[in-house]
Amino acid sequence: MNRYFFDVVCEGREYIDWKGNHFLDLKAAKAHAAKIAQELVQVSSDNVSCSVCIADEHGNELDRVSISADCHRY
């Protein structure tokens, strides 16, 4: 299992996930990022211009999930 990190990026600010989580593959990590995005949009509509950046153990960005009003679809 690989460790993935889920940093939240908002208007030039970055909230770093220092702990990360283990997932079998990037597809599972992206599903987790979508869940994070859904939770953030429910907390505040101010988060709509943000995204969840999925990074590997070396800090390489692997994918990004936008936080939008449509996140409730995930």
Secondary structure, 3 states (H helix, E strand, C coil): CEEEEEEEEECCEEECCCCCEEECCHHHHHHHHHHHHHHHHHHCHHHHHEEEEEECCCCCEEEEEECCHHHHHC
